Structures are given as structure tokens and as C-alpha cells.
Amino acid sequence: MVGILILTILFSTILNTISSMTAKPLYEVIAASGFFDADRYFVMSEYCENMTEKARSGEYHDFFTRDDKIENLTDILLLSEKSNPCIVGGKGVGKTALVEGLAYRIAHDNVSENMKNKKIFKVNIAKLIVGKSGVKGSILTRLRAILNNAKSDKDIILFIDNIYQISQIPGVLELIQTYLDKGDIKIIVSATDEQYTQMMKNDAFAQDYTYIFLEEPNKFDTFRILKYLKSDAEKKQHVKIFDEVLMDIVNLTGRYMKNKFYPNKAVDILNLALVTAQKKSKGDICQVKRGDVIDAISEVTNIPIGDLSADEAEALETMNNRVKKFVIGQDHAVDIVCSAVKRSRLGFCDENKPRASFMFVGPPGVGKSELARVIGEEIGSFISVDMLGIGYKHSLKNLVGSSESKSELIEKIMKNPYSVVMFDNINSADSAELSVIYEILDRGFLTDFSGKKVDFTNAIVIMVVNSSDANCNINSVENSLKQNVIDNFDNNIEKKIDNVIFFNNLLEENYNSIVKMKLSGLENRLFTGGIGIKIPDEVVAYIRKLSFEEKNLYGARTIDKIITENIEHPISDLMIRRKLKSEEQIICNLDGDKIKFEITKIS
């Protein structure tokens, strides 16, 4: 039995030596046999990548890094205690690039004597978690084998990018800590600022590492990085990129991608603009132009920038009339908001504040929320936050998030920065919640629970106030009502927003137009489902009369309720009892004070 074990170990050593040629098929055969744990002998090739060798073969460069941070990283690795660096910084500031830079310098002998033989192995977290098909063993078994390899070879430095991801697996941090406590291995880890805050709650983790805080590089350093990439791209891909275009990339990503960090956001746009330019070149030597950069940023962010196309110009020109079809009786409000949208699209806005900001004031059901929603659909995205619900919970987490849950507002604005953001029932917000909104209005960003700034400079912010004055009319009480509203907020609220817009009470003729619009929508929906319906003018007038009589309760919102009760419910019952044929339709008729329905053949 002992002899068999010795032969097995000898065989596995030989197998590992020739792995580059035959390891994969033999590996699978041995793993499937179950004779011994083949996974242990292949962890470095299967679950790690040799960054030093990659740098030696030309996959990495040194121009993403800063000399002071490389020196700091090297000094920590050579300490006698706490010699394990943890690189902390936002997504895209260059944490991984810093380690790649060190690997590059090791590969090219540009390090001190005691670092020259070091080898940096990056642990592939995704592969480590999943494992290899047909191979038994847990993630802890695979990780332990990697740590043992690093322990036996003192020149190995392990790198775990995004340590937080693997730290959530039970037992992982404790396993790594046992090796760190004994000084058996050297390891570099990285984490975002938010992850660092969470991990610092673990005392053991906090004591095991020495921290390097990596700040976002400035525009000059980012431009320098792009210059190196430009030179490399021009040699290998036969393209031409002028420095002016690089500056456009730096400036435009700074303006429209504030939720991401330099240098990654600039590098990503350069690469995307390069692909765009190559598609246009049709095989010739291509030149990357400002238009390619604009197209790339618009594609990534969904923010329209650059010159207006003919279609967009026409859409903006006709926006007012289009919106007025849905928002009835508030033409003055529509004109003000649409004008602001047009100005902001042409660049007439403060880059450090939202593109436009408004306070809508008026009784319930007169079109305040509807105008915000329609404008949101016009520009492409609408985000609604009901402050009445937030205030009831006495919590800021719906706005800024928490360690337990993410903020839906933040998630949506990160995905679609060019949005209409409506804070409904703003008069129900408490002082803490208002301070968050004031920060957006004043500075163009929101600070989340972890201290991260979230950009709102590409958003249109609308605050909705439901006034208790049922007789609101902009022509008669605007000044007094305005003062009453302002008294409930910060004294400088008028300076924080572009306009306070007052909405009129709706007239009976407005109700008539809204009823017609709603019923037309109902007819279209039924027609799409293959159902024909005819609603005569007398039924329209009846619905208008009922709605206008109850207007003081919910304004025009009453119309939906009345249509549902008097038309939609009866039609649903009728269709359940009697299936319509293709040549039939539903006719609505007014019989006294009740609507009746019958099925007739289409004439």
C-alpha cells in the first residue's frame, strides 16, 4: 500500500511537469477515477494565472500605475509584519492595474534585488468557486491547495482581486487568516471603498493587512495613460488618434460619466470609439474623431449629446404639442418644462447641478405627476419616489440605501443618468430627507450611506407638492400660495430650483377632453385584443359629469375609477358570459343614469 502511494506521488509530479502538453486529458481521466485528489496538483494552473509571465509576454504595461503607489506596494511586501497589502479604491481607479504594473516591473527586472525572483499569481475567483467538472472537492479544499503551494514556494505572491466576493463564503477568511497569522504566505488583495467599510467590521481582517488607498487619477494623469494607449494602438491597429480627441475623451467622460472613475471610463470609451471608427473606415487606415467619442459615450450612458439629428430636432420642436395631448389644461406648465428640456439638450445648463429642477404645486389630480411622467417618457426614463411612503417608514434607506439594502433610486439613476426624477408628496418629507434632496439640487449629487457620491447632473428633478387649496388658480392666488409653500421648506428653496410652477384647477371642458382621451385609450387596448367597442358621445358626457361632480376628492384621477366601475367591469362580466365572434362588437348606450351594453354585428 505504501509503495502504491509513493508511485502515485511520483506519477503526479511527472504529470505536473508535462502538463502543458498532456495535462488536460490525463487530468480528467485521473479525476474521474477517484484514485486520488488530482485537483490538488493542478490548482495553480487551473485556478490561477501567472501575472509575471503574462507581463513578460507583453500582456501588461506599466503606464497605468504611479511610481509612489508601486513603491508603497513593494515596501509593504517586504515588511516583517503585516506584509500583505490591501488596495482600496473605487471601481475603475486602477487597483488591478497597480498589481499588473508590479508584475511588469518584476518581469523586466525593474525592482530591488529581493523582489527580482518573485512571481505574482492571480487567483481566478470565478473558477475557484465553480471548480472543475468531474473533480471532487470544495472551494476550501482548492483554496487550501493554492495556499499550500504559496507556502512551499516563498517567491509566490498571491493576488485576490475583489476579496469581498470570496469573503462571503463561510470559512474562507478564517482559512486565509490561519496562513497569514503564521507568516506562511504573501498575499495582495483589493476592495472597493464600500467593501472596505464592511470588512473593517471584522477585527481579524483589519489586523492582517496594511492598506493602500488608491485615489482616482486626475485628468492630466488620465490623459497621460491615454497617450500610451494611443501609441500602442497606432502601431498595432493602423489607426490615427490625435491628442485633441484624447482630451475630448477625458473631458466628456468627466462630464457625462461621473458615476464612474478615471482612468477606466476613459480607457473604455477610447476602445469603443476605436471600434466605431474602424467600422466606418471600411478597411482603410482609420482616424478616431470626436464624433466617434460622442457616439461611444451616448451608447454607454443613454445620454444624448453632440449635434442634434434631424429626427431629434423635429421631436424637440413638436414636444410641446405632443405633451399637451396627455396633460390637459396646464399649457403654461407644459411650455415651461419643455423649454427647459430643449435648453438642457443644447447645453444651456450648469454642469454641476441637475439639467433642470422644478417644484410642481397644485391640488391632487390636476396633472402634476402626469406631466413629470410624460416628460420622462419623452427623454427616455422616468424615476418616481413617493416621499409619503418614505416618511411613514422614518427611514432614509429608500434614498441613500443602507448596509442591508440598496437604494432603488440610486440603482435606477446609475443605470439611466438621463432621467426625470420625481419626488412626489415632497411636503411629507422630514428634514433629513429634504437635506438629501437639497444636496442634489445644490451640488448635483447624492451622498449614499457609505459616503459615495452619485451623480444627478444629467437628471431633471421635479418635486411635487399637493396643495390643500382646492381653489388654486395661477391667475389669482399665485403669490400668496407661493409664499405658503415656500414657508414649509428651506428659506433658500427658490434659489435651489429653476421654477415653482402652479397648476390650475381643471375646468369642466378639461374633464371632457380627459375623458375622451381615456376612453380612446380603452378602445385601442380592446381593439388590440380583437374586441370592437363603440362609445357614443352621450356616454362620454355621462362619464364627464360623474367625474366632475367628484373632482374635489381626487381631481382627474376620479375619471379612471369611474371608467373602471361603469365600463370596464361590466364589459368583463359580459365577455365572461358570452364570447365575442369576429364579426361582433360591443355597443355602449346610456339608459337613464346607467350605462347598458349589448353585442351586435359590425355594420
N, C-alpha and C positions, 0 to 999 in steps of 0.2 A: 504493500500500500504506500509506504514511504517512497519507494522507487518510482511508482507511478506519479506521485505528487511532484518529485524532482524533475521527471521528464516533462510533465505538464508545464512547469515554470520555465524550463529551458526552451521548450517549444514556443511558448508565448513570447519569450524575449526575442527569439529569431523572427517570429511573426511580426512583431512590432517594428523590427529593423527594416523589413521589406514591405512595410505597409503601403508605401506609395505605389507599388505595382500590384499587389495581390490582396491587400488587407480587406477590402470590402466583401468579396465573395467568401473568403475564409472566415472573416468576422461573423458573417451571417450564419454559416454552417456551424461554427463553434457555439455561437449564441443559441442557436436552435437546439443544439444537442443537450444543453443544460448541464454539461460535464463540469464547467467552472464558469465563474462570472467574467466573461470576456469583456464586459463593459468597463471593468476596472483598468484594463490595459490599454484602452483606446480613448480615454476621456480627453486627453489633451488635443488629439487630432479631431475628435468628433464634436467636442463641446467648447473648444477654444480656438482662437485664431492668433497666430504668432505675429503681433504687430511689428516687431523689429524686422522680421523677414519681409513683411509687406512693404515696409519703408525702404528696405534695401532694394526691393524690386521696382521701386518707383511709384507705389500706390499712394504714398503720403508725401506731404510737403511740410515746410517749416514756416510758411508765411502766415498761417492763421494765429500764431502764438506770439506772446510778448515775452521778451527776454527776462523781465523781472519775475514773471509767473513761472517760467521754466526753471529759473534758478531757485525759486521758492519751493517748487515741486521736488527738485533734486536734493535740496538741503534737508527736507523732511524725510525723504527716503534713506538718508544717511545718518539720521538721528539714532541714538542708542535706545531711546524710549519714545513711545507714541510716534513711530516712524511710518505710519500709514496715513497718507493724505486723503482727505475727503474734499473734493472740489464742489463748491456750492455756487450756483448761479441760475439765472432764468433759462428757459428753453431757447437754445439758439445762440447763446453768447460765446460758445466755443469750449465747453468743458471737455468733450471728447477730442476736439482738435488739439487741446493742450497736451493730452497724453500722446496723440499721434505725433505731435511736434517733438516730444521727448524720445519716442521710438525712432524718429527720423535722425535725431542727433546721435543716438546710440549707434544706429546703423552706419552712420558716416563718421564715427569716432570724434564727434564734436562734443565730448563730455569729459569729465575728470577721469583719472585713471581708475578709481574704484567703482566707476559706473560702466566701463567700456564693455565688459562681458555680460551685462545684464540683458535679459530677454523679457519683453512685456507680452503677456498672454491675456487677450481679452476674452472673458467668459461670455459665451453666447447664451443669454438667459432663456430665450425662447426655446432653443434646442434642449437646454438643460432641464427645463420644466417638462417638456413633452417626452424626452427620452428617445431611444431608437427602437423602431418596430422590431418586435421579436426578442428584445433584450429585457431580462428581468431586472428589478431593482428600482428604488425610489430616487427622487431628486436628492435626498440627503445622502444616499449611497454614492451617487455620481459626484455630488459636490465634495464629499469626503475624499474620494479618489483624486479629485483635482487638487485639493488642499494637501494631500499626502505627496503628490508629485512636486508641488511647490516647496514642501518641507524638505524633501530629499535633494532638491536642486536649489541651492541658495542664490543662484543667479536669476531665478524666475521671479518676476513681479507680476502678480495677478491684477487685472483691471476689471471691476464690475461696474458697468455703466448703469445708472439709474438703480442704485442699491435698494431704493424703496420698493421697487417692484418685487424683488425676491424676498425682501424682509417681511412681507405679509404672509409668507408660507411658514407655518409652525415649525420651529426647531432650527430654521436656517441661521438666524442671527446668533443663536446660542452656539451652534456648531462652529461658525466662523470665529466667535469670541474665544472659544477654547484654544484655538491655534494662535490667535493674537495675544492672549494673556501669557502664553509661554514664549512668545517671540519667535515662533517657528516659521512664520511666513511674512512676506512683504505684500501688501495689497493697496491698490488705489481704488477708491470708489467715488461716485459722483451723485449729486442730488440737486433738485431744484430748490429754490428758496422755501416754497411751501412744504416740500418733503423734509427739508432740514428742520423746520419748525416742529413737525410731527415727531421726527426721530430723536430730537433733543430731549423729548419726554422720557426716553429710555436712557437711564443713567449710565448703563454699561456701554451703550453705543457712544455716548458723548465722551466717555473717558478713553475709548480705544483709538480715536483719530485726532489728527491735527488738521485744522480746517484752512482751506484756501478759498477765499471769497472772490469770485470772478465777476467783475462788473461788465456791463455792456460796453463794447468799444465805442469810441466817438466816431463822428462822420469821417474825420481825417484818416483814422486807422482803418475804417471800413473801406474807404477809397483806396488805400494802400493795398489791402487784400484783393480788391477787385482788379487792381493793376497787375498783380502777379497772375491772377487767373486769366486775365485778358491776354497776357503774353503767352501763356501756355496754350490757350485756345487758338490764338492766331497761328501758332506753329503747327499744331496738330490737326486743326479743322479747316484751315484755309478760309478764315473769316477776318473781317476788319472791324475793329471796335475802337472808336475814338474816345478820348478821355472825357469829352463833353457828355457822351452817353453814360459813362460810368457815374459822372456827377448827377445826371438825371436819375439814375437808379438809386443812388444814395438819398437824394432829396425827396423823390416821390415815394419811396418805401417809408421814409421817415414821416411823410405827411399822411399816407393812406394805410399804413400797416403798423400803427402804434401799439397794437396788442401783441406784436412780435418783436424780436430783438435783432439788432445788428450782431454779428455780420451775416447770420444765416438767411435772414429775409432778403438781404441784398444779393447774396450768392444765388439763392433760389430764383430770384427774378432775372438775374443775368443768364442763368442756364435756360430758363423758359423763353426769354427774349431771343436767345441764340437759336433755339429750336424753331421759333416763329419766323425768324429771319431766313433760316435755311429752307423752310418750306416755300417761302416766297422767291428764293433765288433760282429755283428750277435747275440746280446743278452747277450754276456759275459761282464764282467766288462771291460770297455774300457780305453785306455790311449791316451790322446791327444798328438800327436807328431809334430815335426817341419814340416813334410810333410803335415799334415792337415792344418797347419797355411799357408803354401805356397799355397796350393790349394785354401784356402779361399780367400786370397789376390788376386790371379790370377782371381778368379771368379768375384770378386767385381770390379777390376780395368781393366781387359782385358790386363794386363801386364804379359808376360811370364817370370816367374822366377823359380829358382830351377834348378834341373838337366835336361839335355836335354833328351827328349824321343827319341826312335829310329826313329820315323817318323819325328820329328823336326830336328834331326841331319842329316837325309837324305835330308830334304828340304833345309837346310843351305848349305850342301855340293854341291848340284846341282843348287844353286841360280844363280850363275854367268851365266851358260849356258841358264837358263830359261829366265833371264832378257835380254840377248843378242838377243833373238828371237824377242823382241819388240823394242829394242834400237839398231839400225843398225849403224855400222861404228864408234862407240865410245867405243870400247872394253876397252881401258885404263881407261875411266871414270867409266864404269860398275865395273871393278875389284876393283878400289879404294873404291867405295861406298859399294859394297858387303862385302869387307873385314872389313870395319868399322861396318857394321851391325852385322857380326859374332862376332867381338871382344866385342861389347857392350852387345850382348846376353850372352856372357860368363863372363861378369862382369868387363871387362877391360876398364873402363871409370870413369871419375871424377863424383862423386855423386852430386857435386854442380854445374854442368854445363850440357847442353844437352848431350845426349849419343854420338852424333857426329854432326859436323857442317861443311858445305861446301859453297863455292861460285862457282857457275857454270857460266863460261864465254864463249861466242861464238855468232856467227851470229844467226839471227832468224831461226827457223825451222830445227835445226840440232840435236834435241833430248834432250835438257836440261830439259824442263818441262816434257817431256815424261819419262825420267829416274826417276825424282822425283815421278811422278805418279805411275810408275810400282813398285818402291821400297815401296811406301806407300801401294799398294795393297798386296805386299809380306808380310809386317809386320801386315797388317790389317786395317790401317786407313791413309787417305791422306787428308790434310787440305791445301787449296790454298788461298793465299791472294795476290791480284793484287795491287801492290803499285802505279801503274799508275792511277788507279781509285781513290785511297785514296788521292794521291797528288793533283789530279784535284779538289777534294772537299775541299782541305785545311782543313782537319779535322783529329783528332786522334781517333775519336769515333769508327771507324771500328777496331782499335787495342785495345784500352783501355776501350771503352764504354763511356756512359755518364748517367746523371740522367734521360734523356729521353729515351734512348735506350741501349740495351745490346750489347756487342761485340760478334759477331758471332765467332770470333777466340777463345775468352775465353770460350764461351759455348761449342765449339767443343773439345777443349783441356781438359776441365773439364770432359767431358763425355768419351773421349778416350785419356788418357795421353800418351799412347804409339803410337805415330803417326809420320808421316813425315809431317813437316810444311814447305811449300814452300812460300817464299816471292818473287813473280815474279816481274820483272821490278824494281829491288831494286835500280837501278841508277836513278829512277824517284822520290824516296822518299826524303822528305825535312829533315832538321837537327833534328827536333823534333821527326819525325817518326823513323829516324835512331837511335836516342838515346834510344827509346823503344826496338828496336831490339838488340842494343848493350847490354842493360841490360840483355836480355835473354841469349846472348852469354857469357857474363861475369859472371853472377850470377845464371843463371838457372831459373830465374823467371821474370814475367812481373808484374809491379805495375799498377793496374787498376785505374779508375778515382777516386775511393773512398779511395785509399790507400791500398787496399787488394792485397796481393802477390799471384800470380797464378803460379803454378809450371810448368816448362818446362824441368825438368831434365830427364824425360823419353821420350822426343821427339828427333827426328833427324831434325835439322834445315838446310834448303837449301835456299840460296839466289841466285837468277838468274839475271845475267847481260847480256843484249843484246848488244853485241859489234857492233860498226859501221864498224869495219874492216871486209869487205867481204872476205878477203883473209887469214883469220885466219887459221893457221896450227901450231899445237903444236911443230912440229919438227923444225920450222924455226923462229917463231916470239914470242915464249912464253915469254921470258924475257922482251922484250920491251913492249909487250901488257900487261903483268902483271903489270909493273910499271905504265902504263897509267891508268889501272883500279884502282890500289891502290891509286893513286893521287886524285881520286874522293871521297875517303872515309877517315875515321879516319886513322891517321898515324899508329895506332897500330892494324889495322884490321887483319893483318896476325897473330897477337898473340891471337886474339879472336876466330879464326876459325881453324879447323883442316887442311883444304886443299883448295887451289884455283885450280879448275880443268878447263882446257881449252878444248873446244870441237872443233874438226876438221870440216872444210867444208866437205860436203858429196860428194863422187865421184859418177860417173855415175853408176858404179856397185852397189853402195849402194842404189841408187834410184830404180834400178831393183829389189833388194831384198825387199824394202819397198812396191813397187807397188804390187809384188806378195803376200806379207803379207796382204795388204789392200783388194785386190781382193778375196783372200781366205776367209777373214772375211765376205765379201759381199756374197759370195757363201753360207757360213754356215748360215748366217742370213736368206737368201731366202729359203734355204732348210728347216730350222726350221718352216717357214711359209708354207711349202708344195709346194714350187716353185723350179723347177730344172733349172739350167743355166750352160752353157759351155762357158768358155772364153779362146780361143786359145792363144798360145804364141805370135802370131803376134799382137794381141790386147794389150797384156801385154807390148810388146816392144813399141807400139804406145803411150800408156799412159806414159811410162817411158820417151820417147822422148819429149813429150809435157811438162811434169813436169820439166825435167832437163833444158829445154830451159827457163823456167820461175823461176828457182831456186833463182835468186838474189832478188826476191820480198819477198817471204815468206819461202824460203827453202823447206823442205819436206812437209810443210803444204799445199803447192800447190797441192799435189797429191790428197788430199781429195776433193778439189774444182773441179779438172779435172775429177775425177771419178764420182762425183755427176752430173756434166754438161753433160758428154759424155755417161754415162751408166745408172745411177740411174733415171734421169729424163725421158729419152726415154723409159726405161722399165716400168716406172709408167704409162706413156701415153698408151703404148701398152696394159698393163693389164687392164686399164680402158675400152679400146675399145673392148678387146677380153679376156674373162675369160678362163684361162687355165684349161684343163682337167687333170685328174690324170696321164694319160699316155703321157702327153706332156711336153716339156721343151723349154726354150729359148736358141737360139744359137746366139752368137755374131760373126760377121765377119767384117773384115777390107776391105772396098771398097774405094781404093784411100786414101784420107785423112779424111775419115769419117767412123764411126762405124755403121753398119746396124744390124738389129735384125730380126729374123724370129722364128716362132713357128713350131717345128717339133715333131714327135712322138719319144719317147725314144726308142732307138735301143737295 
